[in-house]
Each structure stands twice: as C-alpha cells, then as structure tokens.
C-alpha cells in the first residue's frame, strides 16, 4: 500500500518542475489541458486494471496477480522515467495505472482471505496508514529534489518507486496463497495446510477442518448463486440474495468518497 500511496502522490510534485515542463513541451496556458490529461490518464489505467482483476484474480490466483500487476507497474515506471515526449509519458501513465489497479483490487481481498477475522479491521487501518505514509513520502521526496534542478528533479522521484517494487518482488513469492482461492479451484489439501500454518497448528486440528468446510460451503454457494455482469447491471440479485449490488455500491462509494475528501 505504500507503493500505491507513493504512486498517487509523486506525480503531483513532478508536474510542477521546470525541466519536466520544458522537456515535454507543456509550458504555458495553452498546454494546461494536456498537462492535466497526462496527470489524470493514470486513473483511467487504474480503472481498467481494477476491472481486469475480477477475471485475472480468479484465473491466476492472488499471488500471481500481484506479481503481474507489479511487473506491469515496472514497465509503466520505466516508460515514464525515460520519457522525452508526451505520447510516451501518456502510455507510461496508463500502463502504470493498469498495474496499480490490478494490485490495489487484489491486495485487500488477499489480505482478508489470509487473516483472522479479529485482525481484519486492524489490517484495513494499517493499509490506510501505509497508503498515507507513501503519499506523504512522495511529497517530501519531490520537495527535496525540487532544489536539485535539471532532469534529476523529476526523474529520480519516479525512479524511487522501484524501492517498493523490489520489495514486492522479493516478498510476494514467499507469502501464502489465499485458502479461499485454492479451495474454489479444488486444491483443498493445499488450502488446509496454509490455514494450519496461519493458525500455528496441525492440519488435523478441528478448527482447521471446520474452517475448511466453511470456506468450501461458501465457495459452493457463491458458485451456485453467482450472476453475470449483465444481470448485475440489470439489478437482478439472484435467487441466493448475495447482495452483489450492495457490495458493489459500498466498494465504489468508499473509493469515490476517498477521492472527494
């Protein structure tokens, strides 16, 4: 989440540096709309990345989706760092946004599926703290480099994204896959081993067996009572009353309020 916060805030300090405006020919009132477009187009990439996470997350699993999103973000960051024109910068912003959208749509789900219920609220708070910390760090970094001048003043803050990217590449492969995803794909034994490891107990522990059965029941219920995107948009809730529209509006509303705050 620090990467998410850093990536959200870093470009606000980049777009006001003189070398950036000169290099990309974005100086003057006539270029204001284009400057705003270059900045805002990142959110378009985030939107499509988050939408793609719906299918990719279920197909690849949580870990591989995070690694894919991080790889795409790396490509987007390189395109931005090496940009000498607006077209490349726009492509870099979109690509980085897609990667970030994949990560930010997948990470909270993965976190919830691999943590105890008693810890989930605390972890959400920690997520937001890290997000804000990343945003604050990006502002201090761009402020510090504004005194340097030249290409370093805006390229180096973009380069520093790779600190967080390298941390993700180094740690994600060692983290457990989601038991919920494993059970939904028929890999029950693997899921039970992970549940046991998370609880620091054995696989034949009654709590582990009960938790596995509950997840299996939930996965079967959602599979049998799921709905298509067409039905969702039409307002159909399905026979199982899974409250999908309510979930969608709660998630989208929270994100919208965060941006408007």
C-alpha positions in Angstrom: 0.0 0.0 0.0 3.0 2.3 0.4 3.6 1.9 -3.3 0.0 2.8 -4.0 0.3 6.0 -1.9 3.7 6.9 -3.3 2.5 6.4 -6.8 -0.6 8.5 -6.2 1.3 11.5 -4.8 4.6 11.5 -6.7 3.3 13.0 -10.0 1.8 16.0 -8.2 5.4 17.1 -7.5 6.7 16.1 -10.9 4.3 18.2 -13.0 5.4 21.5 -11.4 9.2 21.0 -12.1 10.5 23.3 -14.7 12.6 20.7 -16.5 9.6 18.4 -16.8 7.5 21.1 -18.4 10.3 22.1 -20.8 11.3 18.6 -21.8 7.7 17.5 -22.6 6.8 20.9 -24.0 3.9 21.5 -21.5 4.7 25.1 -20.6 2.1 27.9 -21.0 -1.6 28.3 -20.6 -2.3 26.7 -24.0 -0.8 23.4 -22.7 -2.7 23.3 -19.4 -5.4 20.9 -20.6 -2.8 18.5 -22.0 -0.9 18.7 -18.7 -4.0 17.8 -16.8 -4.7 14.9 -19.2 -1.2 13.5 -18.8 -1.7 13.5 -15.0 -5.3 12.3 -14.9 -4.9 9.5 -17.5 -3.3 7.4 -14.8 -6.7 6.9 -13.1 -8.1 5.5 -16.4 -5.4 2.9 -16.3 -6.2 2.1 -12.7 -9.9 1.7 -13.6 -9.2 -0.9 -16.3 -6.6 -2.6 -14.1 -9.1 -3.0 -11.3 -11.8 -4.3 -13.7 -9.2 -6.8 -15.1 -8.5 -8.0 -11.6 -12.0 -9.6 -11.5 -11.1 -12.2 -14.1 -7.3 -12.4 -13.7 -7.6 -12.7 -9.9 -9.7 -15.8 -10.1 -7.8 -17.3 -13.0 -4.2 -16.7 -11.8 -4.6 -16.5 -8.0 -3.8 -13.7 -5.7 0.0 -14.0 -5.6 0.4 -14.3 -9.4 -2.0 -11.3 -9.9 0.1 -9.1 -7.6 3.3 -10.2 -9.3 1.7 -9.5 -12.7 0.5 -6.1 -11.6 3.9 -5.2 -10.2 5.6 -6.2 -13.4 3.2 -4.0 -15.4 3.8 -1.1 -13.0 7.6 -1.6 -13.6 7.1 -1.2 -17.3 5.0 1.8 -16.8 7.5 3.4 -14.4 10.4 2.8 -16.9 8.3 4.4 -19.7 7.7 7.5 -17.5 11.3 7.7 -16.3 12.7 7.6 -19.9 10.1 9.8 -21.5 11.1 12.8 -23.6 7.7 13.4 -25.2 4.0 13.5 -24.2 3.0 10.3 -26.1 5.4 8.1 -24.2 4.5 9.7 -20.9 0.8 9.1 -21.5 1.5 5.4 -22.4 3.6 5.1 -19.3 0.9 6.6 -17.1 -1.8 4.3 -18.5 0.4 1.2 -18.2 1.5 2.0 -14.6 -2.2 2.7 -13.8 -3.2 -0.8 -15.1 -0.6 -2.4 -12.9 -1.6 -0.4 -9.9 -5.3 -1.2 -10.5 -4.6 -4.9 -10.5 -2.6 -4.6 -7.3 -5.0 -2.4 -5.3 -8.0 -4.5 -6.3 -6.3 -7.8 -5.4 -4.3 -7.0 -2.2 -7.2 -6.2 0.2 -9.0 -9.4 -0.9 -5.9 -11.4 -0.5 -5.3 -9.9 2.9 -8.8 -10.6 4.1 -8.6 -14.2 2.9 -5.3 -14.9 4.8 -6.0 -13.2 8.1 -8.1 -13.9 11.2 -11.5 -12.1 11.4 -10.4 -10.3 14.6 -7.4 -8.8 12.7 -9.1 -7.7 9.5 -10.3 -4.3 10.8 -6.9 -3.5 12.2 -5.2 -4.5 9.0 -7.5 -2.2 7.0 -6.4 0.7 9.2 -2.8 -0.3 8.8 -3.4 -0.4 5.0 -4.6 3.2 5.1 -1.8 4.3 7.3 0.8 2.9 4.9 -1.1 4.5 2.0 -1.0 7.9 3.6 2.7 7.3 4.6 3.6 6.6 1.0 1.7 9.7 -0.2 3.5 11.8 2.4 6.8 10.4 1.5 6.3 11.1 -2.2 5.6 14.8 -1.3 8.8 15.1 0.8 10.8 13.4 -1.9 9.6 15.7 -4.7 10.0 18.7 -2.5 13.6 17.7 -1.7 14.5 17.1 -5.4 12.9 20.3 -6.4 16.1 22.1 -5.1 18.3 20.0 -7.4 17.1 21.2 -10.8 17.5 19.5 -14.2 16.2 16.1 -15.2 17.0 14.6 -11.8 14.4 16.8 -10.1 11.6 14.8 -11.7 13.1 11.6 -13.0 14.6 10.5 -9.7 11.4 10.6 -7.7 9.9 8.3 -10.3 12.9 6.0 -10.1 12.4 5.6 -6.3 9.2 3.7 -7.0 11.4 0.7 -7.7 12.3 0.5 -4.0 8.8 -0.6 -3.2 8.6 -2.6 -6.4 11.7 -4.6 -5.5 10.3 -5.2 -2.0 7.1 -6.7 -3.6 9.1 -8.9 -6.0 11.3 -10.1 -3.1 8.5 -10.9 -0.6 5.3 -11.9 -2.5 6.6 -15.3 -3.7 7.2 -16.3 -0.1 3.7 -15.4 1.1 0.9 -17.9 1.3 -1.8 -18.2 -1.4 -5.4 -17.5 -0.5 -7.0 -20.6 1.0 -10.3 -19.3 -0.4 -8.9 -19.3 -3.9 -7.3 -22.7 -3.5 -10.5 -24.3 -2.3 -12.5 -22.7 -5.1 -10.1 -24.3 -7.5 -10.3 -27.8 -5.9 -6.9 -27.6 -4.1 -8.3 -28.4 -0.7 -5.2 -30.1 0.8 -3.0 -27.1 0.0 -5.6 -24.7 1.5 -5.8 -26.7 4.7 -2.0 -26.7 5.1 -2.0 -22.9 4.7 -4.8 -22.5 7.2 -2.9 -24.7 9.7 0.3 -22.7 9.2 -1.6 -19.4 9.6 -3.0 -20.6 12.9 0.3 -22.3 14.0 -1.4 -25.6 14.4 -1.7 -29.0 12.6 -3.8 -29.9 9.6 -5.9 -32.3 11.6 -6.9 -29.7 14.2 -10.7 -29.5 14.5 -10.6 -25.7 13.9 -8.7 -26.1 10.6 -11.2 -28.8 9.5 -14.2 -26.6 10.4 -12.7 -23.6 8.7 -12.0 -25.6 5.5 -15.6 -26.9 5.5 -17.0 -23.4 5.9 -14.9 -22.0 3.1 -15.9 -24.9 0.9 -19.6 -24.2 1.6 -19.2 -20.5 0.9 -17.4 -21.2 -2.4 -20.1 -23.6 -3.5 -22.8 -21.2 -2.5 -21.3 -18.3 -4.4 -20.7 -20.5 -7.4 -24.3 -21.7 -7.5 -25.8 -18.3 -6.8 -23.4 -16.2 -8.8 -24.6 -13.8 -11.5 -23.3 -12.4 -14.8 -22.3 -8.8 -15.4 -25.5 -8.4 -17.5 -27.7 -9.5 -14.6 -25.8 -7.3 -12.2 -26.2 -4.2 -14.4 -29.9 -5.0 -14.7 -30.3 -5.0 -11.0 -31.0 -8.7 -10.5 -29.9 -10.0 -7.2 -30.3 -13.7 -7.9 -32.2 -16.4 -6.0 -29.5 -16.7 -3.4 -29.7 -13.0 -2.4 -26.0 -12.5 -2.4 -26.4 -8.7 -2.2 -24.0 -8.2 -5.1 -25.2 -4.7 -6.0 -25.0 -3.6 -2.4 -21.4 -4.8 -2.2 -20.6 -3.1 -5.5 -22.0 0.2 -4.3 -20.3 0.1 -0.9 -16.9 -0.5 -2.5 -17.3 2.0 -5.3 -18.8 4.6 -2.9 -16.0 4.3 -0.4 -13.4 4.8 -3.1 -15.3 7.8 -4.5 -15.6 9.4 -1.1 -11.9 8.9 -0.6 -11.1 10.8 -3.8 -13.6 13.6 -3.0 -12.3 14.0 0.6 
